[in-house]
Amino acid sequence: MNEFTLGIEEEYMVIDPVTRELTSHEQKIVEAAQKIHKDQVKAEMHQAVVEVGTGICRTTTEARKEIAQLRYTVSQLAGEQGLRIGAAGTHPFSHWEKQLITEHPRYNEIVNELQEAARSNLIFGLHVHVGFQSRELAIHIANQVRYFLPHVFALSTNSPFWESRNTGYKSFRTKIFDKFPRTGIPDIFNSIEDYDNYVKLLIKTNCMDNAKKIWWDIRVHPFFDTVEFRICDCPMLVDETMALTALFQSLCAKLYKLRLQNMEFISYSRALINENKWRAARYGIDGNLIDFGKEMEVNCRNLVLELLDFVDDVVDDLGCRDDINYVHKILEHGTGADRQLAVYQQTGSFEAVVDYITNQTLIGAK
């Protein structure tokens, strides 16, 4: 039986509490955190970013404990440097031109190749790994779960602002990342050999030097036996991160269960799924997505409720019901983007939005 183990990575903003601007922490937070959590805290390409990652967790309960602790540690260490951390997909007003790039051969190489697309890529995401017993099984599930990515992504939307502008999107982060090569919804791969041959061809022709430069919304990880979900904005609340993680884990378990019964979900084309991704980025949970089975538009919230019904029979076996139930709260209170927009409408202040984000980031962190 597949275990569907979990790993969570989150990227946080490092913020000056006086100006509320993004600021370099000169890697001091990372250096201090590594003494406590070893390699679970890392630098990112921009110096105003700290990335954390859990170990391999068997359940969402285990993963929650780790992510809550990592948020708390990084926040405490940031405080010692006179800084704060925040969890959102973009910073409401800081300009990327002013941000320093971390000195590292890999980042230098990416910036040299991708130029302004890399330098302006000042965004913060959530990555969720779900473990599989084989890469063959992982590619099979990845093909099918692609259809559901926009539904979960809509729940994660948390980046309505960019450089002091209301972008009109609930997730502008994805629009910024679209400038990179090899992003977005991937195509279907007929087998793991098919995928590996694709990777080999790109390496052979100098498109990339390794498969980590495939930045799709979902990928079979090049080094681990996991499906890595990369589509979500970094959520503001620990509860939101855990709800999305529980959804991804449950989807994998449900599709695996169908496979054991010689059934499978329809694999839709990238072009069709992209229509839903665009709608999710633009409207979050307040728009309509397309139900391709019925060939009609359906309210996103209704599709999320249908999705919860679809996975319901595996949730208790996984032990993630408490976490997945928080999806109802997201539907009730709005996504991070909805709440950021509400604060801005009330105050007219981007600084107030930043304060709201930094306060929310620590709820449930311990």
GIFENLIN-V662368 format. One record per pair of residues at least 6 apart in sequence whose C-alpha atoms are under 7 Angstrom apart, sorted by the first residue. I is the first residue (numbers start at 1). J is the second residue. If there is no record, write none. Layout:
# GIFENLIN-V662368
I;J / I;J
This chain:
# GIFENLIN-V662368
2;132 / 2;133 / 4;130 / 4;131 / 4;132 / 4;249 / 4;253 / 5;56 / 5;57 / 5;58 / 5;59 / 5;130 / 5;131 / 6;56 / 6;57 / 6;58 / 6;59 / 6;129 / 6;130 / 6;131 / 7;54 / 7;55 / 7;56 / 7;57 / 7;128 / 7;129 / 7;130 / 8;53 / 8;54 / 8;127 / 8;128 / 8;129 / 9;51 / 9;52 / 9;53 / 9;54 / 9;126 / 9;127 / 9;128 / 10;51 / 10;52 / 10;53 / 10;125 / 10;126 / 10;127 / 10;234 / 11;49 / 11;50 / 11;51 / 11;52 / 11;124 / 11;125 / 11;126 / 11;234 / 12;49 / 12;50 / 12;51 / 12;85 / 12;86 / 12;87 / 12;124 / 13;22 / 13;48 / 13;49 / 13;50 / 13;85 / 13;86 / 13;87 / 14;22 / 14;23 / 14;25 / 14;48 / 14;49 / 14;83 / 14;84 / 14;85 / 14;86 / 15;21 / 15;22 / 15;23 / 15;83 / 15;84 / 15;85 / 16;22 / 16;23 / 16;83 / 16;84 / 17;83 / 17;84 / 20;351 / 20;354 / 21;94 / 22;48 / 22;94 / 23;48 / 24;47 / 24;48 / 24;100 / 25;47 / 25;48 / 26;47 / 27;43 / 29;74 / 29;77 / 29;78 / 30;41 / 30;42 / 30;43 / 33;41 / 33;74 / 34;41 / 40;52 / 40;53 / 40;54 / 41;51 / 41;52 / 41;53 / 42;50 / 42;51 / 42;52 / 43;49 / 43;50 / 43;51 / 44;50 / 44;51 / 44;102 / 45;101 / 45;102 / 45;107 / 46;99 / 46;100 / 46;101 / 46;102 / 47;100 / 47;101 / 47;102 / 52;70 / 54;63 / 54;66 / 54;67 / 57;63 / 59;318 / 59;319 / 60;242 / 60;246 / 60;320 / 64;242 / 68;238 / 68;364 / 68;365 / 68;366 / 69;365 / 69;366 / 71;365 / 72;362 / 72;365 / 72;366 / 75;84 / 75;85 / 78;84 / 78;85 / 84;358 / 85;358 / 86;357 / 86;358 / 86;361 / 87;234 / 87;235 / 87;236 / 87;357 / 87;361 / 88;124 / 88;158 / 88;159 / 88;233 / 88;234 / 88;235 / 88;236 / 89;123 / 89;124 / 89;125 / 89;158 / 89;159 / 89;173 / 89;233 / 89;234 / 90;123 / 90;124 / 90;159 / 90;161 / 90;162 / 90;173 / 91;162 / 92;161 / 92;162 / 92;163 / 92;164 / 92;350 / 93;162 / 93;163 / 93;164 / 93;350 / 94;163 / 95;163 / 96;120 / 96;122 / 110;118 / 111;118 / 111;119 / 117;179 / 117;180 / 121;176 / 121;177 / 123;173 / 124;233 / 124;234 / 125;232 / 125;233 / 125;234 / 126;230 / 126;232 / 126;233 / 126;234 / 127;228 / 127;229 / 127;230 / 128;228 / 128;229 / 128;230 / 128;245 / 129;226 / 129;227 / 129;228 / 129;229 / 130;226 / 130;227 / 130;228 / 130;249 / 131;225 / 131;226 / 131;227 / 132;138 / 132;225 / 132;226 / 133;225 / 134;225 / 135;192 / 135;225 / 136;191 / 136;192 / 138;220 / 138;226 / 138;227 / 139;191 / 139;192 / 139;220 / 141;252 / 141;255 / 142;227 / 143;188 / 143;189 / 143;267 / 144;265 / 144;266 / 144;267 / 147;268 / 147;273 / 150;276 / 150;277 / 150;280 / 151;304 / 152;244 / 153;231 / 153;232 / 153;280 / 154;280 / 154;281 / 154;284 / 154;285 / 155;284 / 155;285 / 155;330 / 155;335 / 156;232 / 156;233 / 156;235 / 156;335 / 157;170 / 157;171 / 157;233 / 157;281 / 157;284 / 157;335 / 157;336 / 157;337 / 158;170 / 158;171 / 158;233 / 158;235 / 158;335 / 158;336 / 158;337 / 159;170 / 159;171 / 159;172 / 159;173 / 159;337 / 160;166 / 160;167 / 160;168 / 160;169 / 160;170 / 160;171 / 160;172 / 160;337 / 161;167 / 168;282 / 169;281 / 169;282 / 169;283 / 170;281 / 170;282 / 170;283 / 170;284 / 170;337 / 171;281 / 171;282 / 172;281 / 178;184 / 182;214 / 182;215 / 182;216 / 183;215 / 183;216 / 183;217 / 184;216 / 184;217 / 185;216 / 185;217 / 185;270 / 185;274 / 186;216 / 186;270 / 187;270 / 189;195 / 199;211 / 202;208 / 203;209 / 203;210 / 211;222 / 212;222 / 217;229 / 217;230 / 217;231 / 218;227 / 218;228 / 218;229 / 218;230 / 218;231 / 219;227 / 219;228 / 219;229 / 220;226 / 220;227 / 220;228 / 221;227 / 221;228 / 235;241 / 235;336 / 236;336 / 236;357 / 236;360 / 236;361 / 237;360 / 237;361 / 237;363 / 238;364 / 239;326 / 242;323 / 243;323 / 243;324 / 243;326 / 243;327 / 246;320 / 246;323 / 246;324 / 247;324 / 250;311 / 250;314 / 250;315 / 251;311 / 253;314 / 254;311 / 254;314 / 255;264 / 258;264 / 276;289 / 276;290 / 279;287 / 279;289 / 285;300 / 285;301 / 286;300 / 287;299 / 287;300 / 288;297 / 288;298 / 288;299 / 288;300 / 289;297 / 289;298 / 289;299 / 289;300 / 290;296 / 290;297 / 290;298 / 291;297 / 291;298 / 301;331 / 315;321 / 340;353 / 343;353 / 344;350 / 344;353
